[in-house]
Amino acid sequence: MEEGQRGADDHLPKTMKYLITLFFPFILFAQTDTLTFQIPGPAGRLETEVYKVKKPVHSLIVFLVGSNVGSTRASYATFSKYFFEDLLEEGYAVAVFDKRGIGKSERNWTKANFRDRAADAGAVGAYLKKELGVQKAIVVGHSQGGWITQVALAEYPEVFERGISLAGPTFSVKEQIINDYTSKYFCAGLEDPRGKAEKKVRKILCMSRLMGWKGNFQQLRIIRKFEPSPYLKKINRPLLLMFGENDALVNPQTCVEQLSKIFPQGTPPVIQYHVVAQSNHSFRISPLCPKERTKEYAEEAKVKVKSWLSER
């Protein structure tokens, strides 16, 4: 997410992150064809890699990374491999593209709002459906990419047949940052963690208005008022919202409560949610306040994704 975001592979030492970046195309998915594209997006070209096996492809998955400069194709290598490698043998192709200004993608992600990121996803999906000759595309995003998944599914139903939001909040950017700081203060044993978090976030948002001309503050100034509810209400394609029970950045209970506020008559049948037991923001097994970094992914998360995709 924004301030305080922890990436999908933040548990890795710097040397390992460098090696992943260097050899990323060769280790993400073993025994696959890797295709590289420079896809024309609304604001510039988007460097995209597509992974598939040597068999007919029936569906395309477009994966969207999270926020900040550290969320790249490379930093999501382990995460992507865990969730998607098995799907390649089932006839899926997986596309991952770098945000604007990352790698060889053009322009600047800090100047892009969530509709811009969704438009990029739509452009990549439409282009690759034609290039690969497939009819179905699924948009999947993690963290901030989960928010973008919600927007993309609402805005580009002609491109995406369904979507999966992995740890993408159903509430606002402001509330997400409050979630993050509340967890930090709670785990530090401080009194009134929510109150302290709200005070901290007021200062951060004020700074973004005063100093939001470059970098993370610029991005926060642009997205700080984002609310996903208009997009969730607009969605008419199947959407899976998946949360980690012990996610310190995106509280699952708050997400479910927000769904009830958005849909007081009940969540529409096209939207499902699932909370993965004992898992954190990256769906690794972890308590809310871990004393050490965790490595093991929650098998429940991958099983749910595969079973949901198999539903027709």
DONU-380317 format. One record per residue (C-alpha): residue number from 1; residue in three letters; x negated, y negated, z negated. Coordinates in steps of 0.2 Angstrom, whole numbers. Each point is the difference from the previous one (the first is absolute). Layout:
<nodes>
NODE   resi   resn       X       Y       Z
NODE    NUM    ALA       X       Y       Z
...
</nodes>
This chain:
<nodes>
NODE   resi   resn       X       Y       Z
NODE      1    MET       0       0       0
NODE      2    GLU      -6     -18      -2
NODE      3    GLU     -10      -5     -16
NODE      4    GLY      -7      15      -8
NODE      5    GLN       3      12      14
NODE      6    ARG      -9      17      -2
NODE      7    GLY      -3       9      17
NODE      8    ALA       4      17       4
NODE      9    ASP     -18       6      -1
NODE     10    ASP      -7     -12     -14
NODE     11    HIS      -6      15     -10
NODE     12    LEU     -14       2      13
NODE     13    PRO     -18      -7      -3
NODE     14    LYS      -6     -13      12
NODE     15    THR     -12      12       9
NODE     16    MET      14      12       3
NODE     17    LYS      11     -14       7
NODE     18    TYR     -14      -5      12
NODE     19    LEU      -2      18       6
NODE     20    ILE      19       1       2
NODE     21    THR       0     -16      11
NODE     22    LEU     -15       6      10
NODE     23    PHE       7      17       4
NODE     24    PHE      19      -3      -2
NODE     25    PRO       5       6      17
NODE     26    PHE      -8      16      -2
NODE     27    ILE       6       5     -18
NODE     28    LEU      18      -7      -1
NODE     29    PHE       7      16       8
NODE     30    ALA     -11      15       5
NODE     31    GLN       2       9      16
NODE     32    THR      11     -14       9
NODE     33    ASP      -1     -11      15
NODE     34    THR      -3     -18      -5
NODE     35    LEU       6     -13      12
NODE     36    THR      -5     -19      -2
NODE     37    PHE      11     -14       7
NODE     38    GLN       0     -19       0
NODE     39    ILE      18      -3       0
NODE     40    PRO       7     -17       4
NODE     41    GLY      10      -7     -15
NODE     42    PRO      10     -16      -2
NODE     43    ALA     -16     -10      -5
NODE     44    GLY     -14      10       7
NODE     45    ARG      -7      18       3
NODE     46    LEU       1      13     -14
NODE     47    GLU     -13      13      -1
NODE     48    THR       9      16      -2
NODE     49    GLU      -5      19      -2
NODE     50    VAL      11      14       4
NODE     51    TYR      -3      18      -7
NODE     52    LYS       8      15       8
NODE     53    VAL      -4      18       3
NODE     54    LYS       0       9      17
NODE     55    LYS      18       4       1
NODE     56    PRO      16      -9       6
NODE     57    VAL       4     -15     -11
NODE     58    HIS      19      -3      -5
NODE     59    SER      -1     -14     -12
NODE     60    LEU     -12     -15      -4
NODE     61    ILE      -4      -6     -17
NODE     62    VAL      -5     -18      -2
NODE     63    PHE      -9      -3     -16
NODE     64    LEU      -2     -17      -8
NODE     65    VAL     -13      -4     -13
NODE     66    GLY       2     -11     -16
NODE     67    SER      -5     -17      -4
NODE     68    ASN     -17     -10      -1
NODE     69    VAL     -16       2      10
NODE     70    GLY      -4      16      -8
NODE     71    SER      15       9       8
NODE     72    THR      -6       7      16
NODE     73    ARG       0      16      11
NODE     74    ALA     -16       5      -9
NODE     75    SER       5      -3     -18
NODE     76    TYR      16      10       3
NODE     77    ALA      -9      15       7
NODE     78    THR       3      12     -15
NODE     79    PHE      17      -6      -2
NODE     80    SER       5       3      18
NODE     81    LYS      -8      16       1
NODE     82    TYR       9       7     -15
NODE     83    PHE      17      -5       6
NODE     84    PHE      -1       2      19
NODE     85    GLU     -13      13       5
NODE     86    ASP      12      15      -2
NODE     87    LEU      13      -9      11
NODE     88    LEU     -12      -1      15
NODE     89    GLU       2      19       2
NODE     90    GLU      19      -2      -1
NODE     91    GLY       0     -11      16
NODE     92    TYR      -2     -18      -7
NODE     93    ALA     -13     -13       6
NODE     94    VAL      -6     -12     -14
NODE     95    ALA      -5     -18       5
NODE     96    VAL      -9     -11     -12
NODE     97    PHE      -4     -18       4
NODE     98    ASP     -10     -14      -8
NODE     99    LYS       8     -16      -5
NODE    100    ARG      -3     -16       9
NODE    101    GLY     -18      -5      -3
NODE    102    ILE      -6      17      -6
NODE    103    GLY     -12      10      10
NODE    104    LYS       3      -4      18
NODE    105    SER      18      -6      -2
NODE    106    GLU       2     -18       5
NODE    107    ARG       6     -16     -10
NODE    108    ASN       2      -1     -19
NODE    109    TRP      10      11     -12
NODE    110    THR       0     -14     -13
NODE    111    LYS      10     -11      11
NODE    112    ALA      13      13       4
NODE    113    ASN      17       2      -9
NODE    114    PHE       9      17      -2
NODE    115    ARG      10      -3      15
NODE    116    ASP     -16      -2      10
NODE    117    ARG      -7      16      -7
NODE    118    ALA      16       9       4
NODE    119    ALA       0      -7      18
NODE    120    ASP     -18       7       2
NODE    121    ALA       7      17      -6
NODE    122    GLY      14      -1      13
NODE    123    ALA     -12      -4      14
NODE    124    VAL     -12      15      -5
NODE    125    GLY      15      11      -1
NODE    126    ALA       8      -5      17
NODE    127    TYR     -17       1       9
NODE    128    LEU      -5      17      -6
NODE    129    LYS      18       8       2
NODE    130    LYS      -3      -4      19
NODE    131    GLU     -18       5       0
NODE    132    LEU       3      16      -8
NODE    133    GLY      16       4       8
NODE    134    VAL      10       2     -16
NODE    135    GLN      18      -5      -5
NODE    136    LYS      -2      -1     -19
NODE    137    ALA     -10     -11     -10
NODE    138    ILE      -1      -1     -19
NODE    139    VAL      -7     -15     -10
NODE    140    VAL      -9       5     -16
NODE    141    GLY      -8     -13     -11
NODE    142    HIS      -9       0     -17
NODE    143    SER       1     -14     -13
NODE    144    GLN       2     -17       9
NODE    145    GLY       2      12      15
NODE    146    GLY      15       7      -8
NODE    147    TRP       8     -18       0
NODE    148    ILE      -5      -1      18
NODE    149    THR       8      17       4
NODE    150    GLN      17      -7      -7
NODE    151    VAL      -2     -16      11
NODE    152    ALA      -5      10      16
NODE    153    LEU      14      13      -2
NODE    154    ALA      13     -14      -2
NODE    155    GLU      -7     -11      14
NODE    156    TYR      -5      14      13
NODE    157    PRO      12      14      -1
NODE    158    GLU      -2       2      19
NODE    159    VAL     -18       5      -3
NODE    160    PHE       0       9     -17
NODE    161    GLU      13      15      -3
NODE    162    ARG      -4       0     -19
NODE    163    GLY     -12      -6     -13
NODE    164    ILE      -9       4     -16
NODE    165    SER      -5     -13     -12
NODE    166    LEU     -13       7     -12
NODE    167    ALA      -1     -10     -16
NODE    168    GLY       7     -15       9
NODE    169    PRO      11     -11     -12
NODE    170    THR      18      -3       2
NODE    171    PHE      -3     -17      -9
NODE    172    SER      -9     -16       4
NODE    173    VAL     -18      -4       1
NODE    174    LYS       1     -10     -16
NODE    175    GLU       8      14      -9
NODE    176    GLN     -14      12       6
NODE    177    ILE     -14     -11      -6
NODE    178    ILE       9      -1     -17
NODE    179    ASN       1      19       0
NODE    180    ASP     -18       1       3
NODE    181    TYR      -5     -12     -15
NODE    182    THR      13       8     -11
NODE    183    SER      -8      17       2
NODE    184    LYS     -17      -7      -3
NODE    185    TYR       5      -9     -16
NODE    186    PHE      10      14      -6
NODE    187    CYS     -15      12       2
NODE    188    ALA     -11     -12      -9
NODE    189    GLY      11       1     -15
NODE    190    LEU       6     -19       1
NODE    191    GLU      16      -6      -8
NODE    192    ASP      14      -6      12
NODE    193    PRO      -9       7      16
NODE    194    ARG      15      -6      11
NODE    195    GLY       0     -17      -7
NODE    196    LYS     -19      -2       2
NODE    197    ALA       2       7      18
NODE    198    GLU      13     -13       5
NODE    199    LYS     -11     -14      -7
NODE    200    LYS     -15       6      10
NODE    201    VAL      10       2      16
NODE    202    ARG       7     -17      -1
NODE    203    LYS     -18      -7      -1
NODE    204    ILE      -5      12      15
NODE    205    LEU      14      -6      11
NODE    206    CYS      -4     -18      -4
NODE    207    MET     -18       2       5
NODE    208    SER       6       8      16
NODE    209    ARG      10     -16       4
NODE    210    LEU     -14     -11      -4
NODE    211    MET     -15      10       7
NODE    212    GLY       9      11      13
NODE    213    TRP     -10      -5      15
NODE    214    LYS     -11      16       2
NODE    215    GLY      -2      18      -6
NODE    216    ASN      11       8     -12
NODE    217    PHE       7     -16      -6
NODE    218    GLN       5      -5      17
NODE    219    GLN       9      17       2
NODE    220    LEU       9      -1     -16
NODE    221    ARG       6     -18       4
NODE    222    ILE       8       7      16
NODE    223    ILE       8      16      -8
NODE    224    ARG       4      -6     -17
NODE    225    LYS      18      -2       3
NODE    226    PHE       3      16       8
NODE    227    GLU      15      10      -5
NODE    228    PRO       4      17       8
NODE    229    SER      18       1      -3
NODE    230    PRO       6      -8      16
NODE    231    TYR     -10      13      10
NODE    232    LEU       6      15     -11
NODE    233    LYS      18      -6       3
NODE    234    LYS      -3       0      19
NODE    235    ILE      -8      17       1
NODE    236    ASN      11      13      10
NODE    237    ARG     -14      13       3
NODE    238    PRO      -5      13     -13
NODE    239    LEU     -12      -7     -13
NODE    240    LEU      -9       9     -14
NODE    241    LEU      -6     -11     -15
NODE    242    MET     -13      10     -10
NODE    243    PHE      -7      -6     -16
NODE    244    GLY     -13       6     -13
NODE    245    GLU       7       3     -18
NODE    246    ASN     -15      -8      -7
NODE    247    ASP      -3     -13      13
NODE    248    ALA      -8     -15      -9
NODE    249    LEU       3     -12      15
NODE    250    VAL      18       5       5
NODE    251    ASN      11       5     -15
NODE    252    PRO      11      14       7
NODE    253    GLN      14      -4     -12
NODE    254    THR       0     -18       5
NODE    255    CYS       1       5      18
NODE    256    VAL      15      12      -3
NODE    257    GLU       9     -14     -10
NODE    258    GLN      -3     -12      14
NODE    259    LEU       8      12      12
NODE    260    SER      15       0     -11
NODE    261    LYS       1     -19       1
NODE    262    ILE      -2      -1      19
NODE    263    PHE      13      14       2
NODE    264    PRO      13      -2     -14
NODE    265    GLN      11      12       9
NODE    266    GLY     -13      13       1
NODE    267    THR     -16       3      11
NODE    268    PRO       5       4      18
NODE    269    PRO      -3      18       5
NODE    270    VAL     -14      -5      12
NODE    271    ILE     -10      -6     -15
NODE    272    GLN      -8      13     -11
NODE    273    TYR     -12      -2     -15
NODE    274    HIS     -11      12      -9
NODE    275    VAL     -11      -2     -15
NODE    276    VAL     -16      11       0
NODE    277    ALA      -3       6     -18
NODE    278    GLN     -16      -5      -9
NODE    279    SER      -7      -9      15
NODE    280    ASN      -8     -18       2
NODE    281    HIS       1     -13      14
NODE    282    SER     -10      12      12
NODE    283    PHE      10      15      -5
NODE    284    ARG     -15       8     -10
NODE    285    ILE       4       9     -16
NODE    286    SER      -3     -13     -14
NODE    287    PRO       8      -8     -15
NODE    288    LEU       5     -18       0
NODE    289    CYS     -15      -5     -10
NODE    290    PRO     -14      11       6
NODE    291    LYS     -17       1      -9
NODE    292    GLU      -9       7      15
NODE    293    ARG       3       0      19
NODE    294    THR      10      14       7
NODE    295    LYS      -3      10      15
NODE    296    GLU      14      13       2
NODE    297    TYR      15      -5      11
NODE    298    ALA      17       5      -5
NODE    299    GLU       6      15      11
NODE    300    GLU      18      -6      -3
NODE    301    ALA      -3     -15      10
NODE    302    LYS      -6       9      16
NODE    303    VAL      13      13      -2
NODE    304    LYS      14     -13      -1
NODE    305    VAL      -7     -10      16
NODE    306    LYS      -1      16      10
NODE    307    SER      18       6      -6
NODE    308    TRP       7     -17       4
NODE    309    LEU      -7      -1      17
NODE    310    SER       7      18       4
NODE    311    GLU      18      -6      -3
NODE    312    ARG       9      -4      16
</nodes>
